[in-house]
Amino acid sequence: MNYDVETQVLLALLRAALWKTPPDVALFPLSPEAWQRVFRLAEEQTVTALAYDGLDCLPEAMLPPEDLVLRWLAATDRIVRHNRTMNTVLRRLCNAFWAEGLRPVLLKGQASAQCYRHPLLRQAGDIDLYFPHSGDAQRAEAWVRRQGVHVEREPDGSIYYIWCGVKVEHHPRLLDLYNPRLQSLVQDAEVHEGFVVRPIGDDAFPVEIPAPALEMLMLSSHILKHAMGHGIGLRQLCDVACLCRSIPSVSYGEAFHRLCRETGLERWQRLLHGCLRNDFRLSAAELPYADASASSQALMRIVLRGGNFGQYASARSQAAVAPWHRKCRTAAAFVRHLGFSLRYAPSEAFWMVAQLLRGQV
């Protein structure tokens, strides 16, 4: 895929931040206006702090104008401080659940951040939790309500609330797979692969997360779900790339490949592998399993069109106020990406739309 120069620079800065490899100097120098566009693109993709870290690999003569560097530094500092707040809230919330005999599993975000060279530079979103033991999800929701916290329910069955100023989501399923015929397979995989402990934050407090094969499938299916809907951004692709680099594939690759075959996601995973090879410069050995990687064009077109979860696509540039308007936009997003969905995950596309429609009803 032929990227404009600003996109090429942003990807180069991300690789520099993630792998500590110097960007291609042939891309530089940039005009002040081009640097402003790179900064805006980094904001839209929620990789501002990572891109700032990548500037450290540039010679001084190739850096952005000083006023933009200071603005970039201030944005990065806000992200770092917010991440520390998120880790504090997560620790307190987990301690509260543990005291109630509940065992939450941390999904995505803060768990993925620990695979980065500098975890605090990974821009945080929500706190995503999953309760694998029977009845724990209901008990956790009841406990939250007893604290006087207002809880909202989503069409997919998840709940969310604000805890100490931070949005927290409880997910009813570990994986974003909607085909009902796969649910027993997913449950068996959850039991067989299980969960591991990953230290989180400056004080390295232990939190349970999915084991590597499940974690990779969770991140992959999460990207697929949003790519078929409103859209997905570079931040989630960085998560997968960092997980690949931080955990040797020999420890989980065979199990993950089997899960991809059994869930019918091999074609989709081949596209994701193409993105990891072409845009993040992972070697074939660093992929979860050996694969003839595809072009990344189909996925990157969606990523660059809408930014973080498609929030900057032209169809979503104005916030929809009325619920019916939001639902119409969601339906339009699925229609817009229908060709992509039918090519890479037709079964999941059908069942995801069916279950979302059922949730709306």
C-alpha positions as CSV (number, residue, x, y, z in Angstrom):
1,M,0.0,0.0,0.0
2,N,1.3,3.4,-0.9
3,Y,1.2,5.7,2.2
4,D,1.5,9.4,2.2
5,V,4.7,10.8,3.8
6,E,3.0,11.6,7.1
7,T,1.8,8.1,7.5
8,Q,5.2,6.7,6.6
9,V,6.8,9.0,9.2
10,L,4.3,7.9,11.9
11,L,4.9,4.3,11.2
12,A,8.6,4.9,11.3
13,L,8.4,6.7,14.7
14,L,6.3,3.8,16.1
15,R,8.8,1.2,15.0
16,A,11.6,3.4,16.5
17,A,9.7,3.6,19.8
18,L,8.7,-0.1,19.9
19,W,12.0,-1.7,18.6
20,K,14.5,1.1,19.2
21,T,15.5,1.1,15.5
22,P,16.3,4.5,13.8
23,P,13.8,5.7,11.2
24,D,14.7,5.9,7.6
25,V,16.4,9.3,7.3
26,A,15.2,9.5,3.6
27,L,11.8,10.5,5.0
28,F,13.2,13.7,6.6
29,P,13.3,16.6,7.0
30,L,9.6,17.5,7.1
31,S,8.1,20.9,6.9
32,P,6.4,22.4,10.0
33,E,3.0,21.8,8.4
34,A,3.8,18.1,7.7
35,W,4.9,17.7,11.3
36,Q,1.6,19.1,12.4
37,R,-0.2,16.5,10.3
38,V,2.0,13.7,11.8
39,F,1.1,14.9,15.3
40,R,-2.6,15.0,14.5
41,L,-2.4,11.5,12.9
42,A,-0.7,10.2,16.1
43,E,-3.5,11.7,18.2
44,E,-6.2,10.2,16.0
45,Q,-4.6,6.8,16.3
46,T,-4.0,7.2,20.1
47,V,-0.3,6.6,19.7
48,T,0.9,10.1,20.7
49,A,3.3,9.1,23.5
50,L,4.8,6.3,21.5
51,A,5.4,8.5,18.5
52,Y,7.0,11.1,20.8
53,D,9.4,8.4,22.1
54,G,10.3,7.6,18.5
55,L,11.5,11.2,18.1
56,D,14.4,10.3,20.4
57,C,15.9,8.3,17.5
58,L,16.1,11.3,15.2
59,P,19.1,13.6,14.8
60,E,18.4,17.1,16.2
61,A,18.3,18.7,12.7
62,M,15.4,16.4,11.7
63,L,13.2,17.0,14.8
64,P,9.8,18.9,14.6
65,P,9.7,22.7,15.5
66,E,10.4,23.4,19.1
67,D,6.8,24.6,19.9
68,L,5.4,21.3,18.5
69,V,8.0,19.2,20.5
70,L,6.8,21.0,23.7
71,R,3.2,20.4,22.8
72,W,4.0,16.7,22.1
73,L,5.9,16.4,25.4
74,A,2.9,17.9,27.3
75,A,0.5,15.4,25.7
76,T,2.9,12.5,26.5
77,D,3.2,13.6,30.1
78,R,-0.6,13.6,30.4
79,I,-0.8,10.1,29.0
80,V,1.9,8.8,31.5
81,R,0.2,10.4,34.5
82,H,-3.2,9.0,33.3
83,N,-1.7,5.5,33.0
84,R,-0.4,5.7,36.5
85,T,-3.9,6.7,37.7
86,M,-5.4,3.7,35.7
87,N,-3.0,1.3,37.4
88,T,-3.8,2.6,40.8
89,V,-7.6,2.3,40.1
90,L,-7.1,-1.2,38.8
91,R,-5.1,-2.3,41.8
92,R,-7.8,-0.9,44.2
93,L,-10.6,-2.5,42.2
94,C,-8.9,-5.9,42.0
95,N,-8.2,-5.8,45.8
96,A,-11.9,-5.1,46.4
97,F,-13.0,-8.0,44.2
98,W,-10.5,-10.3,45.7
99,A,-11.8,-9.4,49.2
100,E,-15.2,-10.6,48.0
101,G,-13.8,-13.9,46.8
102,L,-14.0,-12.9,43.1
103,R,-11.2,-13.5,40.6
104,P,-11.2,-10.9,37.7
105,V,-9.1,-11.5,34.6
106,L,-7.7,-8.4,33.0
107,L,-8.2,-8.1,29.3
108,K,-6.3,-6.1,26.6
109,G,-5.2,-2.5,27.6
110,Q,-3.1,-2.5,30.7
111,A,-2.2,-6.1,30.3
112,S,-1.0,-5.5,26.7
113,A,0.9,-2.4,27.9
114,Q,3.3,-4.6,29.9
115,C,4.6,-6.1,26.6
116,Y,5.9,-2.6,25.6
117,R,9.4,-1.3,26.2
118,H,7.9,1.6,28.1
119,P,4.4,0.4,29.3
120,L,3.3,3.9,30.5
121,L,3.6,5.2,26.9
122,R,0.8,2.9,25.7
123,Q,-2.3,5.1,25.8
124,A,-4.9,3.6,28.1
125,G,-8.6,3.2,27.3
126,D,-11.0,1.4,29.7
127,I,-10.3,-1.2,32.3
128,D,-11.6,-4.4,30.8
129,L,-12.4,-7.3,33.1
130,Y,-13.7,-10.8,32.6
131,F,-14.9,-13.2,35.3
132,P,-14.4,-16.8,34.2
133,H,-15.9,-18.6,37.2
134,S,-19.6,-19.4,37.2
135,G,-21.7,-16.8,38.9
136,D,-18.8,-14.4,39.5
137,A,-19.9,-11.9,36.9
138,Q,-23.3,-11.6,38.5
139,R,-21.8,-11.3,42.0
140,A,-19.4,-8.7,40.8
141,E,-22.1,-6.6,39.2
142,A,-24.2,-6.9,42.4
143,W,-21.3,-5.7,44.5
144,V,-20.7,-2.7,42.2
145,R,-24.3,-1.7,42.5
146,R,-24.2,-2.0,46.3
147,Q,-21.5,0.6,46.3
148,G,-24.0,3.0,44.8
149,V,-22.4,3.0,41.4
150,H,-24.6,3.4,38.3
151,V,-24.2,0.5,35.9
152,E,-25.1,0.5,32.2
153,R,-25.7,-2.5,30.1
154,E,-24.6,-2.9,26.4
155,P,-26.4,-4.8,23.6
156,D,-23.7,-7.5,23.7
157,G,-24.4,-8.2,27.3
158,S,-21.4,-6.4,28.8
159,I,-21.8,-3.8,31.5
160,Y,-19.8,-0.6,32.2
161,Y,-19.6,1.9,35.0
162,I,-17.3,4.7,36.3
163,W,-15.1,3.8,39.2
164,C,-12.9,6.5,40.7
165,G,-13.2,8.5,37.5
166,V,-12.2,5.6,35.2
167,K,-14.5,3.6,32.9
168,V,-14.6,-0.1,33.8
169,E,-16.2,-2.8,31.6
170,H,-17.2,-6.3,32.5
171,H,-17.3,-8.6,29.5
172,P,-19.5,-11.6,29.3
173,R,-17.1,-13.5,27.1
174,L,-13.3,-13.8,26.9
175,L,-13.1,-13.8,23.1
176,D,-14.9,-11.6,20.5
177,L,-16.3,-14.6,18.7
178,Y,-20.0,-14.7,18.0
179,N,-20.6,-17.9,16.1
180,P,-22.7,-20.0,18.5
181,R,-21.2,-23.2,17.1
182,L,-17.8,-22.1,18.5
183,Q,-18.8,-21.5,22.1
184,S,-18.1,-25.0,23.3
185,L,-14.7,-24.9,21.5
186,V,-13.9,-21.5,23.2
187,Q,-14.9,-22.8,26.6
188,D,-12.7,-25.9,26.1
189,A,-9.8,-23.7,25.0
190,E,-10.3,-21.5,28.1
191,V,-10.1,-24.5,30.4
192,H,-7.2,-26.1,28.5
193,E,-5.0,-22.9,28.0
194,G,-6.1,-21.2,31.3
195,F,-4.7,-18.0,32.7
196,V,-1.4,-16.7,33.9
197,V,-0.2,-13.9,36.1
198,R,1.3,-10.7,34.7
199,P,2.8,-7.9,36.9
200,I,1.1,-4.6,36.3
201,G,2.4,-1.0,37.0
202,D,5.3,0.4,38.8
203,D,4.8,-1.7,41.9
204,A,4.3,-4.9,39.7
205,F,1.1,-6.1,41.4
206,P,0.0,-9.5,40.1
207,V,-3.2,-9.7,37.9
208,E,-4.5,-12.7,36.1
209,I,-4.6,-12.5,32.3
210,P,-5.3,-15.0,29.5
211,A,-2.5,-17.5,28.7
212,P,-0.5,-16.5,25.5
213,A,-2.5,-18.5,22.9
214,L,-5.8,-17.1,24.3
215,E,-4.3,-13.6,24.7
216,M,-3.3,-13.6,21.0
217,L,-6.6,-14.9,19.9
218,M,-8.4,-12.3,22.1
219,L,-6.4,-9.4,20.6
220,S,-6.8,-10.8,17.1
221,S,-10.6,-11.3,17.3
222,H,-11.0,-7.9,19.0
223,I,-9.3,-6.2,16.1
224,L,-11.4,-8.2,13.6
225,K,-14.6,-7.3,15.4
226,H,-13.9,-3.5,15.2
227,A,-12.5,-3.7,11.7
228,M,-15.8,-5.2,10.6
229,G,-17.7,-2.5,12.4
230,H,-16.8,1.2,12.9
231,G,-13.0,0.6,12.5
232,I,-9.8,0.0,14.4
233,G,-6.6,2.0,15.0
234,L,-2.9,1.6,15.1
235,R,-2.8,1.2,18.9
236,Q,-4.3,-2.3,18.8
237,L,-1.9,-3.3,16.1
238,C,1.0,-2.2,18.3
239,D,-0.4,-4.4,21.0
240,V,-0.3,-7.5,18.9
241,A,3.2,-6.6,17.5
242,C,4.5,-6.2,21.1
243,L,3.0,-9.4,22.3
244,C,4.7,-11.2,19.3
245,R,8.0,-9.7,20.2
246,S,7.8,-10.3,24.0
247,I,6.6,-13.9,24.1
248,P,8.5,-16.6,22.0
249,S,6.1,-18.2,19.6
250,V,7.4,-21.7,20.4
251,S,5.6,-21.4,23.7
252,Y,2.1,-20.8,22.2
253,G,2.3,-20.8,18.4
254,E,1.1,-24.4,17.8
255,A,-1.9,-24.0,20.2
256,F,-2.8,-20.6,18.6
257,H,-2.6,-22.0,15.1
258,R,-4.9,-24.8,16.0
259,L,-7.4,-22.3,17.5
260,C,-7.2,-20.2,14.3
261,R,-8.0,-23.3,12.2
262,E,-10.9,-24.4,14.5
263,T,-12.5,-21.0,14.6
264,G,-12.2,-20.4,10.9
265,L,-9.9,-17.3,11.3
266,E,-6.9,-18.5,9.3
267,R,-7.6,-16.1,6.4
268,W,-8.1,-13.2,8.8
269,Q,-4.9,-14.0,10.7
270,R,-3.0,-14.2,7.5
271,L,-4.0,-10.6,6.8
272,L,-3.0,-9.5,10.3
273,H,0.3,-11.3,9.9
274,G,0.8,-9.3,6.7
275,C,0.4,-6.1,8.7
276,L,2.9,-7.2,11.3
277,R,5.4,-8.1,8.6
278,N,5.0,-5.2,6.2
279,D,4.2,-2.3,8.6
280,F,5.8,-3.3,11.9
281,R,8.7,-5.1,10.4
282,L,8.4,-8.3,12.4
283,S,10.4,-11.2,11.0
284,A,8.7,-14.5,10.0
285,A,10.2,-16.2,13.1
286,E,8.4,-13.6,15.3
287,L,5.0,-14.4,13.9
288,P,2.9,-16.8,16.1
289,Y,3.2,-19.5,13.4
290,A,4.7,-19.9,9.9
291,D,2.5,-18.3,7.4
292,A,2.6,-16.9,3.9
293,S,1.7,-13.4,4.9
294,A,-0.8,-11.4,2.8
295,S,-0.7,-7.8,1.9
296,S,-1.8,-5.5,4.7
297,Q,-3.7,-3.2,2.4
298,A,-7.3,-4.3,3.2
299,L,-6.7,-3.8,7.0
300,M,-4.6,-0.6,6.8
301,R,-7.2,1.1,4.6
302,I,-9.7,0.7,7.5
303,V,-7.1,1.8,10.1
304,L,-6.1,4.9,8.3
305,R,-9.6,5.9,7.3
306,G,-11.1,6.2,10.8
307,G,-8.3,6.2,13.4
308,N,-9.0,4.9,16.9
309,F,-12.2,2.7,16.7
310,G,-13.2,4.6,13.6
311,Q,-13.9,7.8,15.5
312,Y,-12.4,10.1,12.8
313,A,-14.2,8.6,9.8
314,S,-16.2,11.2,8.0
315,A,-19.4,9.4,8.9
316,R,-18.7,9.8,12.6
317,S,-17.2,13.2,12.6
318,Q,-20.2,14.6,14.4
319,A,-21.4,12.9,17.6
320,A,-24.8,11.3,17.2
321,V,-27.1,12.3,20.0
322,A,-30.3,10.3,19.4
323,P,-30.0,6.5,20.0
324,W,-31.7,5.7,16.7
325,H,-29.0,7.8,14.9
326,R,-26.2,5.9,16.6
327,K,-27.8,2.6,15.6
328,C,-28.1,3.8,12.0
329,R,-24.5,4.7,11.9
330,T,-23.5,1.3,13.4
331,A,-25.5,-0.4,10.7
332,A,-24.0,1.8,8.0
333,A,-20.5,0.9,9.3
334,F,-21.2,-2.8,8.9
335,V,-22.5,-2.3,5.4
336,R,-19.5,-0.2,4.5
337,H,-17.1,-3.0,5.6
338,L,-19.3,-5.8,4.3
339,G,-16.9,-6.8,1.5
340,F,-14.0,-6.9,3.9
341,S,-16.0,-9.0,6.4
342,L,-17.3,-11.5,3.9
343,R,-13.8,-12.0,2.5
344,Y,-11.9,-12.5,5.8
345,A,-14.5,-13.8,8.3
346,P,-17.9,-14.4,6.7
347,S,-19.2,-16.6,9.5
348,E,-18.2,-14.2,12.3
349,A,-19.7,-11.3,10.3
350,F,-23.1,-13.0,10.0
351,W,-23.3,-14.0,13.7
352,M,-22.0,-10.7,15.0
353,V,-24.6,-8.8,13.2
354,A,-27.3,-11.3,14.3
355,Q,-26.3,-11.1,17.9
356,L,-26.1,-7.3,17.9
357,L,-29.6,-7.1,16.4
358,R,-30.9,-9.4,19.1
359,G,-29.2,-7.3,21.7
360,Q,-30.8,-4.1,20.4
361,V,-34.3,-5.8,20.5
